[in-house]
Amino acid sequence: MIPGIDVSKWQADIDWLKVKHTGVCFAFIKASQGISHIDPFFSINWQAARAAGIIRGAYHYFHSRLDAEVQAESFYRLLSVDAGELPPVVDLEAPETSGSALMLALSRFLQKFEKLSGLRPMIYTSPGFWNSYVTPYPPEWPNNYPLWIAHYGVGRPSIPYPWLNFNFWQFSEKGEVAGITRFPSRRPKVDLNWFNGSQAELAGMRIA
């Protein structure tokens, strides 16, 4: 598997060349949340990671109580010039709705974004969230989208139905990586990830 990270404003200023030299191959970078919030470090991280030669994917923190299509439109506008090299991600972890209401909102977001961009997004979630808020009978259509699973402290992540496998695995939220040093006295924690495949497969992950 191939190593990567994901970051947001909480990591503040990042030396992306130092990050690259640690062996990190890809990064997911927070772009937006809800309808109007843009991560204040998105633009600089997006450009600097590209300059350092790191494969990038952007993610949107989804709020299922807010208008899903408007969220998709806002996310798309941020990526309309440069969509990155990995599938754009919808981050599904806010416990606001459940069951069919959650699935309907998620479906509207995904379909709207795909229509605007021509790119098939990826879903980020955890087994705990999915099993708590989507069960007992989730539809099968999420399996049409790549899966980025968050599951810590295990040798292999649990894969929630209807997926059969994962594409990316966020396996730790307590990583330390050179180049991410927000505080002079200590390194801030950063999420660590694996890509479940080869370098060639990683390069071909964007789905048009």
C-alpha positions, 0 to 999 in steps of 0.5 A: 500500500502507498502512504498519504495524509489528509490535512485541513486548517488545523495543520496550519502552514505546511512545508510540502517539500519536506512532506514529500521527502518523507515518502508521502505520495498523496494528500487529501486537502479540506476544501469546504464545509456546508454551503459557504465555508471554505477552509482558509488554508485550502488554496495555499495547500492545494497549490503548494502540494501540487508544486511539491509533486504530491498527488491531490484530492479535495474533500468537502465536509457534508452537512445532510441538513443543508441543501445538498445540491447547493453544497455540491455547487459550492464544492464544484466552484472551488475545483472548476479550474483545478480538480486535482488528481484524485476523486473529489471526496464527500466527507460523511461524518456529521450525525445530523440525519439518518436512514433514508433521509441521509441517503437521499441527501447524499445521493443528491450531492453526488449526482449534482457534483458528478453532473457539474464536473464529469467526475465521480466523487468518492465517499469518506466515512467510518464503519461506526458512522455508517453502521449507526446512521445508515443501517439497517438496510442501506441501498446498493448504489453507494458501491458505485462510488470509491470508498475512503474508510476511516478505521483506527487501531486495526490490522485491516478496516471493516468494510461496511455494506454495500462495498466489498473493498476500500480504495483508501484507508485512514488508519491513524489520526495521530501521525507525525510527519516532517514539514507539519510543525504548527507549534515550535515545541511539538508536532501537531497530529495529522491523519495518516492514510494508505492507498490500497493499490499500486503507484500506477493504480493511484495515478489512475484513480480519477474517475471521469 
